[in-house]
């Protein structure tokens, strides 16, 4: 370890190399792999009859091994007098025609176009940090001068970005540039230093420059070349390979249930994402069958954003249930075609085996797991671009229950379903009225292939999100007198439209309810109206604007009052400890504005998604400081919880338990929603009592 360069400057210093080789003595130091690991690609581009310039040969055994297999026209040069003298002495008897010369690679003095190949093993890497790359650039220019037309510069490199960029930009015009990514080298020198893969850069000199850049990347020594359009694209592809090998290095070092590694596999020709692989290890304490080392789980198409597959908590649960030491969870991408499960397995098998846990027996059988044995189904029916959130996709998928669902997904966070509604067809619309609730609704929707997108419509009586169901059930806290009062119908202010399922449900089934929605993004309103069956009228209206500013404006104007104010808006940033709502929506000043806008009987409902326990505690303290009575309803299997905040504590003091009368009110509300069905196109499928069962006072 002490012989490894401590800094990049040392790595390129002639004085350092003098000290290095004196101390190293007879033992050859193979920086970037030995002859056996490189011979395949070297023989591909350098022929035994070629006159070869070996640049910065050092005391590597590579030239000697090439000589022994028939390469007898090797000219070895190095800046170190010590190494040149040593190598000449070492080969004087066995290889009398193999000579080593002390020559500066930046000014060799050789005749122009006198070599068919130039071989560089690590020299470019060593020189690239010297004089801000000037020294390496001079060396590359000299290599270009001494190579004949059709000659090749073959460089073995670790492809640090500044190094490979220097070489590719030098040869991008007038040369063909191809890079081979070989397997990462692991040796006794350092387990970590050589976690990166070794690359072989091959630059072929043209007589006349082609009208376009020839830039290619190959996986392995025989991989088919993939053409890249620009130097930045080539450099990016190299970095991806390096990142992949670093990940493999970590995975081969052991299992770690607390950390997940993820990578995307792209189509070799188009470069578009095809699979996303997430590696999930079981806990060390897990009791697993000895033979259950490794398995691959194929997520059905359209289901990758389900909690079980799309969240860290869900994947941990999935791995625990599968009972394998390591589980690779595979998600398929939209806009890709997949023939069948067997074809997917065949396509993935060569790659996923590289992700196996350390110590797995070589003959271990690796099963492919799935749900129901098929690939699932997804149809993208709409696309668009939001000025605020970017690209989005509207897609129909088949759920675990066999029903079809419509989803809105923003591509900047494709693992999150922004909005979801269950679908029905014209043929099944009438039968929907016979279903009592979603627990009893076991019928499977029509097969996707038999049902055109135009024949699918949103079931407005079915709420896909449990937190929406809790918000509807929370209306029971207003009391039935308020809900059934047609002279003073329930008024609702909702911040955040999404697909419009919640406000549409309130409009359709709560008698005479007046719903006002504030939505920041015009594209979301368009999607809701075009794809999710959202319809406005005099009782349901949408205001395009900032919800924060709207609340402040209403409060400052005075004269506005709502029975219910709901916040159902996310932060668009999945990295934050609180993803719903944005932090500005739970600042004390705004909460006071909300309080002021509520009627005396009013309720404030907040969908809270907070993974940070400290932050959650702070939010709850702020809410409790403003509202005298706060209830919480957690959502099973999710981080979500709904806060139901009363403007009035009822009898003047904070209750210590959920009111006993609430269960009866819940049943009465259920009847009222059902009774209002004759004016709605669907039947409400919600269990109000169940939604309020786990309500807690906080």
C-alpha positions as CSV (number, residue, x, y, z in Angstrom):
1,X,0.0,0.0,0.0
2,X,2.8,2.4,0.8
3,X,4.0,2.3,-2.9
4,X,0.7,3.6,-4.3
5,X,0.9,7.3,-5.3
6,X,-0.5,9.5,-2.6
7,X,-1.6,12.3,-4.9
8,X,-2.3,12.7,-8.6
9,X,0.8,14.9,-8.9
10,X,3.0,12.1,-7.6
11,X,1.4,9.8,-10.0
12,X,2.7,11.9,-12.9
13,X,6.0,12.9,-11.5
14,X,9.2,11.6,-13.1
15,X,11.0,11.9,-9.8
16,X,8.3,9.8,-8.1
17,X,8.6,7.1,-10.7
18,X,12.4,7.0,-10.3
19,X,11.9,6.4,-6.5
20,X,9.0,4.0,-7.2
21,X,10.9,1.7,-9.6
22,X,14.1,1.7,-7.5
23,X,12.1,0.5,-4.5
24,X,10.0,-1.9,-6.5
25,X,13.0,-3.8,-7.9
26,X,12.2,-7.0,-9.7
27,X,8.5,-7.2,-9.0
28,X,6.4,-6.0,-11.9
29,X,3.6,-3.8,-10.8
30,X,0.6,-4.4,-13.0
31,X,-1.5,-1.3,-12.6
32,X,-4.4,-2.0,-14.9
33,X,-4.5,-5.8,-15.3
34,X,-2.1,-8.3,-16.7
35,X,-1.6,-9.7,-20.1
36,X,-4.3,-12.4,-19.6
37,X,-7.0,-9.8,-18.9
38,X,-6.0,-7.5,-21.7
39,X,-4.9,-9.8,-24.5
40,X,-8.3,-10.2,-26.1
41,X,-8.8,-6.5,-26.8
42,X,-5.1,-5.9,-27.6
43,X,-4.9,-8.7,-30.2
44,X,-8.1,-7.3,-31.8
45,X,-6.4,-4.0,-32.6
46,X,-2.7,-4.7,-32.7
47,X,-1.3,-7.4,-35.1
48,X,2.0,-9.2,-34.6
49,X,3.5,-7.7,-37.8
50,X,2.7,-4.2,-36.6
51,X,5.5,-1.8,-35.6
52,X,4.4,-0.8,-32.1
53,X,5.5,2.1,-29.9
54,X,5.0,1.2,-26.3
55,X,4.6,4.6,-24.5
56,X,5.7,4.7,-20.8
57,X,6.4,1.0,-20.6
58,X,7.6,1.0,-17.0
59,X,8.7,-2.4,-15.6
60,X,5.4,-4.0,-16.7
61,X,5.6,-7.5,-18.0
62,X,3.1,-6.7,-20.8
63,X,5.8,-6.1,-23.5
64,X,7.6,-9.3,-22.6
65,X,4.4,-11.3,-22.8
66,X,3.5,-9.7,-26.2
67,X,7.0,-10.5,-27.4
68,X,6.6,-14.1,-26.4
69,X,3.5,-14.6,-28.4
70,X,5.0,-13.2,-31.6
71,X,5.1,-9.4,-31.3
72,X,8.7,-8.7,-32.2
73,X,8.6,-5.1,-33.4
74,X,8.1,-3.4,-30.1
75,X,9.8,-0.1,-29.3
76,X,9.5,0.5,-25.6
77,X,10.1,4.0,-24.2
78,X,10.1,5.4,-20.7
79,X,11.2,8.5,-19.0
80,X,12.9,6.6,-16.2
81,X,16.6,5.8,-16.7
82,X,16.4,3.2,-13.9
83,X,13.6,1.2,-15.4
84,X,15.1,1.3,-18.9
85,X,18.4,0.0,-17.6
86,X,16.6,-2.7,-15.5
87,X,14.4,-3.9,-18.3
88,X,17.2,-4.1,-20.8
89,X,19.3,-6.2,-18.4
90,X,16.3,-8.4,-17.6
91,X,15.6,-9.2,-21.3
92,X,19.2,-9.3,-22.7
93,X,19.4,-13.1,-22.9
94,X,15.8,-14.3,-23.4
95,X,14.6,-11.5,-25.6
96,X,17.6,-9.9,-27.4
97,X,15.4,-8.1,-29.9
98,X,13.2,-6.5,-27.2
99,X,14.7,-3.1,-26.5
100,X,13.9,-0.3,-24.0
101,X,14.9,3.3,-24.6
102,X,14.9,6.3,-22.3
103,X,12.8,8.7,-24.4
104,X,10.5,11.6,-23.5
105,X,7.1,10.6,-24.9
106,X,6.3,14.3,-25.7
107,X,9.2,14.5,-28.1
108,X,10.3,11.1,-29.2
109,X,12.4,12.1,-32.3
110,X,11.0,9.2,-34.3
111,X,10.1,9.6,-37.9
112,X,6.5,10.7,-38.6
113,X,4.0,8.0,-39.5
114,X,6.6,5.3,-38.7
115,X,4.4,3.1,-36.4
116,X,1.2,1.1,-37.0
117,X,0.2,1.2,-33.4
118,X,1.0,3.0,-30.1
119,X,0.3,1.1,-26.8
120,X,-0.2,3.0,-23.6
121,X,-0.9,1.3,-20.3
122,X,-1.6,4.0,-17.7
123,X,0.8,6.6,-19.1
124,X,-1.9,9.0,-20.2
125,X,-3.4,8.7,-16.7
126,X,-0.1,9.5,-15.1
127,X,0.6,12.6,-17.3
128,X,-2.9,14.1,-17.4
129,X,-2.5,15.9,-14.0
130,X,0.9,17.4,-15.0
131,X,0.7,21.0,-16.0
132,X,-3.1,21.1,-16.2
133,X,-3.0,18.4,-18.9
134,X,-0.6,20.2,-21.1
135,X,2.0,17.4,-20.8
136,X,-0.5,14.7,-21.7
137,X,-1.8,16.8,-24.7
138,X,1.8,17.1,-26.0
139,X,2.2,13.3,-25.6
140,X,-1.1,12.7,-27.6
141,X,0.0,15.1,-30.3
142,X,3.3,13.2,-30.6
143,X,1.5,9.8,-30.8
144,X,-0.7,11.2,-33.5
145,X,2.4,12.4,-35.4
146,X,4.3,9.1,-35.3
147,X,1.3,6.9,-36.3
148,X,0.6,6.2,-39.9
149,X,-2.8,6.4,-41.6
150,X,-4.9,3.5,-40.2
151,X,-2.6,3.3,-37.2
152,X,-4.2,2.9,-33.8
153,X,-3.5,4.5,-30.4
154,X,-4.5,1.8,-27.8
155,X,-4.6,3.2,-24.3
156,X,-5.4,1.2,-21.2
157,X,-6.9,3.7,-18.7
158,X,-9.1,4.1,-15.6
159,X,-10.9,6.8,-17.6
160,X,-11.0,9.5,-15.0
161,X,-13.2,12.2,-16.5
162,X,-10.5,14.8,-17.1
163,X,-8.2,12.2,-18.6
164,X,-10.6,10.6,-21.0
165,X,-12.0,14.0,-22.0
166,X,-8.6,15.2,-22.9
167,X,-7.9,12.2,-25.2
168,X,-11.4,12.1,-26.8
169,X,-11.4,15.8,-27.6
170,X,-7.9,15.5,-29.1
171,X,-8.9,12.6,-31.5
172,X,-12.7,13.3,-32.0
173,X,-12.0,15.0,-35.3
174,X,-10.2,13.0,-38.0
175,X,-10.0,9.8,-36.0
176,X,-12.5,7.0,-35.0
177,X,-12.8,6.8,-31.2
178,X,-13.9,3.6,-29.6
179,X,-13.9,2.7,-25.9
180,X,-14.1,-0.8,-24.5
181,X,-15.2,-1.2,-20.9
182,X,-13.6,-4.3,-19.3
183,X,-14.4,-5.8,-16.0
184,X,-13.1,-4.1,-12.8
185,X,-9.7,-5.3,-11.7
186,X,-9.4,-6.8,-8.2
187,X,-5.9,-7.6,-7.0
188,X,-3.8,-7.8,-3.9
189,X,-2.7,-4.2,-4.2
190,X,-6.0,-2.6,-3.1
191,X,-9.6,-3.8,-2.9
192,X,-10.9,-0.2,-3.3
193,X,-8.4,1.4,-5.7
194,X,-9.3,-1.0,-8.4
195,X,-13.1,-1.1,-8.0
196,X,-13.4,1.0,-11.1
197,X,-13.5,-0.8,-14.4
198,X,-10.5,-0.7,-16.8
199,X,-11.2,0.9,-20.1
200,X,-9.3,0.5,-23.4
201,X,-9.4,3.6,-25.6
202,X,-8.8,2.8,-29.3
203,X,-8.3,5.8,-31.6
204,X,-7.8,5.0,-35.3
205,X,-6.2,7.6,-37.6
206,X,-8.1,8.5,-40.8
207,X,-6.5,9.8,-44.0
208,X,-9.4,12.2,-44.4
209,X,-11.7,13.3,-41.6
210,X,-15.3,11.9,-41.9
211,X,-18.1,14.5,-42.0
212,X,-19.3,13.3,-38.5
213,X,-17.7,12.2,-35.3
214,X,-17.2,8.5,-34.9
215,X,-17.6,7.9,-31.1
216,X,-18.4,4.4,-29.9
217,X,-18.6,2.4,-26.6
218,X,-18.4,-1.4,-26.3
219,X,-19.1,-3.5,-23.2
220,X,-16.3,-6.1,-22.8
221,X,-13.7,-7.0,-25.4
222,X,-16.3,-8.3,-27.9
223,X,-19.3,-6.2,-27.2
224,X,-21.2,-4.6,-30.1
225,X,-20.3,-1.0,-30.5
226,X,-22.9,1.6,-29.5
227,X,-22.6,4.9,-31.4
228,X,-22.8,8.1,-29.4
229,X,-23.7,11.4,-31.0
230,X,-21.3,13.7,-29.1
231,X,-18.3,13.8,-26.8
232,X,-20.4,14.6,-23.7
233,X,-22.7,11.6,-24.4
234,X,-19.6,9.3,-24.6
235,X,-18.2,10.7,-21.4
236,X,-21.6,10.3,-19.7
237,X,-21.8,6.7,-20.8
238,X,-18.3,6.0,-19.4
239,X,-19.3,7.5,-16.0
240,X,-22.4,5.2,-16.0
241,X,-20.2,2.2,-16.4
242,X,-17.9,3.3,-13.6
243,X,-20.9,3.9,-11.3
244,X,-22.2,0.4,-12.1
245,X,-18.9,-1.2,-11.3
246,X,-18.6,0.7,-8.0
247,X,-22.1,-0.6,-7.1
248,X,-21.0,-4.1,-7.9
249,X,-18.0,-3.6,-5.7
250,X,-20.2,-2.7,-2.8
251,X,-22.6,-5.5,-3.4
252,X,-19.8,-8.1,-3.6
253,X,-18.5,-6.8,-0.3
254,X,-21.4,-8.1,1.7
255,X,-25.1,-7.7,2.3
256,X,-26.7,-4.6,3.9
257,X,-30.4,-4.4,4.6
258,X,-30.2,-0.7,5.6
259,X,-28.9,0.4,2.2
260,X,-30.4,-0.3,-1.2
261,X,-28.5,0.0,-4.5
262,X,-30.4,0.8,-7.7
263,X,-29.5,1.0,-11.4
264,X,-31.2,1.4,-14.7
265,X,-30.6,-0.9,-17.7
266,X,-31.0,0.9,-21.0
267,X,-31.8,-0.5,-24.5
268,X,-28.4,-1.1,-26.2
269,X,-29.5,0.5,-29.5
270,X,-31.9,3.3,-28.5
271,X,-30.3,4.1,-25.1
272,X,-33.8,4.5,-23.5
273,X,-34.4,3.1,-20.0
274,X,-35.8,-0.4,-20.1
275,X,-35.4,-1.9,-16.6
276,X,-34.8,-0.4,-13.1
277,X,-33.2,-2.9,-10.7
278,X,-33.3,-2.3,-7.0
279,X,-31.2,-4.6,-4.7
280,X,-32.8,-5.3,-1.4
281,X,-31.0,-7.4,1.3
282,X,-32.7,-9.2,4.2
283,X,-31.8,-8.3,7.8
284,X,-28.9,-10.3,9.2
285,X,-31.2,-11.6,11.9
286,X,-33.7,-12.9,9.4
287,X,-34.2,-16.7,9.5
288,X,-33.9,-17.9,6.0
289,X,-33.7,-21.3,4.3
290,X,-30.0,-22.0,3.5
291,X,-30.8,-22.5,-0.2
292,X,-32.6,-19.1,-0.5
293,X,-29.6,-17.0,-1.4
294,X,-30.8,-15.0,-4.3
295,X,-34.0,-14.3,-6.3
296,X,-35.3,-11.9,-8.9
297,X,-38.7,-10.3,-8.5
298,X,-40.5,-9.0,-11.6
299,X,-42.9,-6.1,-10.8
300,X,-46.0,-6.2,-13.0
301,X,-46.1,-3.3,-15.5
302,X,-47.9,-0.3,-14.1
303,X,-47.4,-1.5,-10.5
304,X,-43.9,-0.1,-9.9
305,X,-45.3,2.9,-8.0
306,X,-47.4,0.7,-5.6
307,X,-46.2,1.1,-2.0
308,X,-44.9,-2.5,-1.9
309,X,-42.5,-1.8,-4.8
310,X,-42.1,1.9,-5.0
311,X,-41.2,2.7,-1.4
312,X,-38.2,1.7,0.8
313,X,-40.5,0.4,3.5
314,X,-42.5,-1.6,1.0
315,X,-39.4,-3.2,-0.6
316,X,-38.1,-4.1,2.8
317,X,-41.4,-5.9,3.5
318,X,-41.4,-7.6,0.1
319,X,-37.8,-8.9,0.8
320,X,-38.9,-10.1,4.2
321,X,-41.9,-12.0,2.8
322,X,-39.9,-13.5,0.0
323,X,-37.3,-14.9,2.5
324,X,-34.2,-14.6,0.3
325,X,-30.8,-13.3,1.4
326,X,-30.8,-10.9,-1.5
327,X,-33.8,-9.9,-3.7
328,X,-33.4,-7.9,-6.9
329,X,-36.7,-6.1,-7.6
330,X,-37.1,-5.4,-11.4
331,X,-39.4,-2.7,-12.7
332,X,-40.2,-2.4,-16.4
333,X,-40.4,1.0,-18.1
334,X,-43.2,2.6,-20.0
335,X,-42.7,3.0,-23.8
336,X,-40.9,-0.4,-24.0
337,X,-42.2,-3.6,-25.4
338,X,-41.9,-6.9,-23.5
339,X,-42.8,-10.2,-25.2
340,X,-43.5,-12.4,-22.2
341,X,-42.1,-13.5,-18.8
342,X,-39.7,-16.0,-20.4
343,X,-38.2,-13.4,-22.8
344,X,-37.7,-11.0,-19.9
345,X,-35.9,-13.6,-17.8
346,X,-33.6,-14.5,-20.8
347,X,-32.9,-10.8,-21.3
348,X,-32.1,-10.1,-17.6
349,X,-30.3,-13.3,-16.6
350,X,-26.7,-12.4,-17.8
351,X,-26.9,-9.0,-16.1
352,X,-28.6,-9.8,-12.8
353,X,-26.2,-12.6,-12.0
354,X,-23.5,-10.0,-11.5
355,X,-25.6,-8.7,-8.5
356,X,-25.5,-12.0,-6.6
357,X,-24.6,-11.9,-2.9
358,X,-21.0,-12.7,-2.0
359,X,-20.3,-16.4,-1.3
360,X,-23.2,-17.7,-3.3
361,X,-22.4,-21.2,-4.7
362,X,-21.6,-21.2,-8.4
363,X,-24.3,-23.8,-9.1
364,X,-27.0,-22.1,-7.1
365,X,-30.4,-22.0,-8.8
366,X,-31.8,-18.4,-9.0
367,X,-35.6,-18.2,-9.3
368,X,-37.6,-15.5,-11.0
369,X,-40.6,-14.5,-8.9
370,X,-43.7,-12.6,-10.0
371,X,-47.3,-11.9,-9.2
372,X,-49.6,-14.2,-11.1
373,X,-46.8,-15.2,-13.5
374,X,-47.5,-12.5,-16.0
375,X,-46.0,-9.1,-16.9
376,X,-49.0,-7.0,-16.0
377,X,-50.5,-4.5,-18.4
378,X,-50.1,-0.8,-19.0
379,X,-51.3,1.5,-21.8
380,X,-50.1,5.1,-22.0
381,X,-53.2,7.1,-23.2
382,X,-51.9,10.6,-22.9
383,X,-48.8,12.7,-22.5
384,X,-48.2,16.4,-21.9
385,X,-45.9,19.0,-20.5
386,X,-46.5,21.1,-17.5
387,X,-44.7,24.5,-17.2
388,X,-44.4,23.9,-13.5
389,X,-43.7,20.2,-13.1
390,X,-42.4,19.0,-16.5
391,X,-43.5,16.0,-18.5
392,X,-46.4,13.8,-17.4
393,X,-48.0,10.6,-18.5
394,X,-51.6,9.5,-18.2
395,X,-51.8,5.7,-18.2
396,X,-54.2,2.9,-17.7
397,X,-53.0,-0.1,-15.7
398,X,-54.4,-3.4,-14.3
399,X,-54.4,-3.4,-10.5
400,X,-53.8,-6.4,-8.2
401,X,-57.5,-6.8,-7.9
402,X,-57.9,-7.2,-11.7
403,X,-59.7,-3.8,-12.1
404,X,-58.3,-1.2,-14.4
405,X,-57.0,2.1,-13.0
406,X,-56.1,5.4,-14.6
407,X,-53.0,7.2,-13.2
408,X,-51.3,10.5,-13.6
409,X,-47.5,10.3,-13.2
410,X,-45.0,13.1,-13.4
411,X,-41.8,12.0,-15.0
412,X,-39.6,13.9,-12.6
413,X,-40.8,11.5,-9.9
414,X,-42.1,8.5,-11.8
415,X,-42.2,6.3,-8.7
416,X,-45.1,8.4,-7.4
417,X,-48.7,8.3,-8.6
418,X,-49.9,11.8,-8.5
419,X,-53.6,10.9,-9.0
420,X,-55.5,7.6,-9.5
421,X,-59.0,6.6,-10.4
422,X,-60.7,3.3,-10.9
423,X,-62.2,2.7,-14.4
424,X,-65.4,1.2,-15.6
425,X,-66.7,0.4,-19.1
426,X,-70.0,1.2,-20.7
427,X,-70.8,-2.5,-20.4
428,X,-70.1,-2.6,-16.7
429,X,-71.4,0.8,-15.7
430,X,-74.9,-0.5,-14.8
431,X,-73.5,-3.3,-12.7
432,X,-71.5,-0.8,-10.6
433,X,-74.8,0.3,-9.0
434,X,-75.2,-3.1,-7.6
435,X,-71.9,-3.1,-5.7
436,X,-72.3,-2.2,-2.1
437,X,-68.7,-1.2,-1.3
438,X,-65.2,-1.8,-2.6
439,X,-64.6,-4.7,-0.2
440,X,-67.5,-6.6,-1.8
441,X,-66.6,-5.5,-5.3
442,X,-64.7,-8.5,-6.5
443,X,-65.6,-8.5,-10.1
444,X,-62.7,-8.1,-12.5
445,X,-62.9,-5.4,-15.2
446,X,-62.9,-6.4,-18.9
447,X,-59.6,-7.6,-20.3
448,X,-57.6,-4.6,-21.6
449,X,-57.3,-6.1,-25.1
450,X,-61.1,-6.2,-25.5
451,X,-61.7,-2.6,-24.2
452,X,-60.7,0.5,-26.1
453,X,-59.5,3.5,-24.1
454,X,-62.5,5.6,-25.3
455,X,-64.8,3.0,-23.8
456,X,-63.2,3.3,-20.3
457,X,-64.6,6.0,-18.0
458,X,-63.8,7.0,-14.4
459,X,-65.9,5.5,-11.6
460,X,-66.7,8.7,-9.7
461,X,-68.0,6.8,-6.7
462,X,-64.8,5.0,-6.0
463,X,-61.9,6.8,-4.1
464,X,-58.6,5.1,-4.7
465,X,-56.7,7.0,-2.0
466,X,-57.5,6.0,1.6
467,X,-56.7,9.5,2.9
468,X,-59.4,10.9,0.6
469,X,-61.9,8.4,2.1
470,X,-60.9,9.6,5.6
471,X,-61.4,13.2,4.6
472,X,-64.9,12.3,3.3
473,X,-65.6,10.3,6.5
474,X,-64.4,13.3,8.6
475,X,-67.5,15.2,7.5
476,X,-69.3,13.2,10.1
477,X,-67.7,15.5,12.7
478,X,-69.8,18.4,11.3
479,X,-73.0,16.5,12.5
480,X,-75.9,15.4,10.3
481,X,-77.9,18.6,10.9
482,X,-75.1,20.5,9.1
483,X,-74.8,18.0,6.3
484,X,-78.5,17.8,5.6
485,X,-79.2,21.5,5.9
486,X,-80.1,22.5,2.3
487,X,-80.7,26.1,3.3
488,X,-77.0,26.3,4.4
489,X,-75.2,23.6,2.5
490,X,-71.8,22.4,3.4
491,X,-69.1,24.6,1.9
492,X,-65.6,23.2,1.2
493,X,-62.4,24.9,0.2
494,X,-59.8,22.3,-1.1
495,X,-56.2,23.2,-1.9
496,X,-54.9,20.8,-4.5
497,X,-56.9,19.3,-7.4
498,X,-55.0,16.3,-8.7
499,X,-57.2,14.2,-10.8
500,X,-60.3,15.8,-9.2
501,X,-61.6,12.6,-7.6
502,X,-62.1,14.0,-4.1
503,X,-63.9,17.3,-5.0
504,X,-66.0,15.4,-7.6
505,X,-67.0,12.9,-5.0
506,X,-68.0,15.6,-2.6
507,X,-70.0,17.4,-5.3
508,X,-71.8,14.2,-6.4
509,X,-72.7,12.6,-3.0
510,X,-72.8,15.3,-0.3
511,X,-76.2,17.0,-0.6
512,X,-76.0,20.4,-2.1
513,X,-72.3,20.7,-1.1
514,X,-70.5,23.7,-2.6
515,X,-66.8,23.0,-3.4
516,X,-64.2,25.5,-4.3
517,X,-60.8,24.1,-5.4
518,X,-57.5,26.0,-5.8
519,X,-55.0,24.5,-8.2
520,X,-51.6,26.0,-9.0
521,X,-51.0,24.1,-12.3
522,X,-53.2,24.7,-15.3
523,X,-52.0,21.5,-16.8
524,X,-53.4,19.5,-13.9
525,X,-56.8,21.0,-14.4
526,X,-56.7,20.1,-18.1
527,X,-55.7,16.5,-17.3
528,X,-58.5,16.2,-14.7
529,X,-61.1,17.4,-17.2
530,X,-59.7,15.4,-20.2
531,X,-58.8,12.1,-18.6
532,X,-60.4,11.8,-15.1
533,X,-64.0,12.9,-15.8
534,X,-63.8,16.0,-13.7
535,X,-66.7,18.4,-14.4
536,X,-67.3,21.8,-12.9
537,X,-70.6,23.6,-12.4
538,X,-72.1,26.2,-10.2
539,X,-71.5,24.0,-7.1
540,X,-68.0,22.9,-8.1
541,X,-65.5,25.5,-9.3
542,X,-61.8,25.7,-9.7
543,X,-59.6,28.7,-9.2
544,X,-56.1,28.6,-10.8
545,X,-53.6,30.2,-8.5
546,X,-51.4,29.8,-5.5
547,X,-53.3,28.2,-2.6
548,X,-51.2,30.0,0.0
549,X,-51.9,33.4,-1.5
550,X,-55.6,32.6,-2.0
551,X,-56.0,31.8,1.7
552,X,-54.2,35.0,2.7
553,X,-56.3,37.0,0.3
554,X,-59.6,35.6,1.5
555,X,-58.7,36.1,5.1
556,X,-57.6,39.7,4.6
557,X,-60.7,40.6,2.6
558,X,-63.0,39.2,5.4
559,X,-66.5,38.0,4.8
560,X,-65.5,34.5,3.7
561,X,-66.3,31.4,5.6
562,X,-66.1,27.6,4.9
563,X,-67.3,24.6,6.9
564,X,-64.4,22.5,5.7
565,X,-60.9,23.5,4.5
566,X,-58.8,20.6,3.1
567,X,-55.1,20.6,2.2
568,X,-54.1,17.8,-0.2
569,X,-51.0,19.2,-1.9
570,X,-47.5,17.8,-2.2
571,X,-44.1,19.5,-2.2
572,X,-42.9,18.0,-5.5
573,X,-39.6,17.2,-3.8
574,X,-39.3,13.6,-2.7
575,X,-36.0,14.2,-0.9
576,X,-37.6,16.3,1.9
577,X,-38.5,14.9,5.2
578,X,-42.1,16.1,4.7
579,X,-43.4,15.6,1.2
580,X,-47.0,16.7,1.9
581,X,-47.8,19.5,2.4
582,X,-45.0,22.0,1.5
583,X,-43.7,23.4,4.8
584,X,-45.2,26.9,4.1
585,X,-48.7,25.3,4.5
586,X,-48.1,24.5,8.1
587,X,-46.5,27.7,9.3
588,X,-48.4,29.2,12.3
589,X,-49.4,32.4,10.5
590,X,-51.1,30.4,7.7
591,X,-52.8,28.0,10.1
592,X,-54.3,31.0,11.9
593,X,-55.6,32.3,8.6
594,X,-57.2,28.9,8.0
595,X,-58.8,29.1,11.5
596,X,-60.2,32.5,10.8
597,X,-61.8,31.3,7.5
598,X,-63.7,28.4,9.2
599,X,-67.3,28.7,10.3
600,X,-67.9,28.1,14.0
601,X,-68.7,24.4,13.3
602,X,-65.7,24.2,10.9
603,X,-63.1,21.5,10.3
604,X,-59.6,21.8,8.9
605,X,-58.4,18.5,7.3
606,X,-54.7,18.0,6.5
607,X,-53.1,15.2,4.6
608,X,-49.7,14.9,6.3
609,X,-46.8,12.8,4.9
610,X,-43.8,13.3,7.1
611,X,-41.0,10.7,7.5
612,X,-39.0,13.0,9.8
613,X,-40.2,12.3,13.4
614,X,-38.8,15.6,14.7
615,X,-40.4,17.6,11.9
616,X,-43.7,15.8,12.4
617,X,-43.6,16.6,16.1
618,X,-43.0,20.3,15.3
619,X,-46.0,20.3,12.8
620,X,-48.3,18.7,15.3
621,X,-47.3,21.3,18.0
622,X,-48.1,24.2,15.6
623,X,-51.4,22.7,14.6
624,X,-52.4,22.1,18.3
625,X,-51.4,25.6,19.2
626,X,-54.0,27.0,16.8
627,X,-56.8,24.4,16.9
628,X,-58.3,23.3,20.3
629,X,-59.2,19.8,19.2
630,X,-57.1,17.7,16.8
631,X,-57.7,14.1,15.7
632,X,-55.3,11.9,13.7
633,X,-56.1,8.9,11.5
634,X,-53.1,7.0,10.2
635,X,-53.2,5.1,6.9
636,X,-52.2,1.5,7.2
637,X,-49.1,0.6,5.2
638,X,-48.4,4.2,4.3
639,X,-46.7,7.2,5.8
640,X,-49.8,9.3,5.3
641,X,-52.0,10.4,8.2
642,X,-55.0,12.7,8.1
643,X,-55.4,15.4,10.7
644,X,-58.9,16.4,11.5
645,X,-58.8,19.8,13.3
646,X,-61.9,21.3,14.9
647,X,-62.3,25.0,15.2
648,X,-64.4,24.5,18.4
649,X,-63.8,21.9,21.1
650,X,-67.5,21.4,21.5
651,X,-68.2,21.7,25.2
652,X,-65.4,24.2,25.8
653,X,-62.6,21.7,26.7
654,X,-60.4,19.4,24.7
655,X,-61.8,15.8,24.5
656,X,-59.7,12.9,25.7
657,X,-61.3,10.4,23.4
658,X,-63.3,10.2,20.2
659,X,-67.0,11.2,20.8
660,X,-69.2,8.2,21.3
661,X,-71.8,9.7,19.0
662,X,-69.4,9.7,16.1
663,X,-70.1,6.1,15.1
664,X,-73.8,6.7,14.8
665,X,-73.2,9.9,12.8
666,X,-70.9,7.9,10.5
667,X,-73.7,5.4,9.8
668,X,-76.1,8.3,9.1
669,X,-73.6,9.9,6.8
670,X,-73.3,6.6,4.9
671,X,-77.0,6.5,4.4
672,X,-77.1,10.1,3.2
673,X,-74.3,9.5,0.6
674,X,-76.2,6.5,-0.7
675,X,-79.5,8.4,-0.8
676,X,-77.9,11.1,-2.9
677,X,-77.0,8.5,-5.6
678,X,-80.0,9.2,-7.8
679,X,-78.5,12.5,-8.8
680,X,-75.0,11.1,-9.4
681,X,-73.7,8.9,-12.2
682,X,-72.2,6.3,-9.9
683,X,-72.7,4.7,-6.5
684,X,-70.5,5.8,-3.5
685,X,-68.3,2.9,-2.5
686,X,-67.0,3.9,0.9
687,X,-67.3,2.6,4.4
688,X,-67.5,5.7,6.6
689,X,-67.5,3.8,9.9
690,X,-64.3,1.9,9.0
691,X,-62.6,5.1,8.0
692,X,-63.2,6.5,11.5
693,X,-62.5,3.4,13.5
694,X,-58.8,4.2,14.2
695,X,-59.3,7.9,14.9
696,X,-57.1,9.1,17.8
697,X,-57.0,12.3,19.8
698,X,-53.6,14.0,19.8
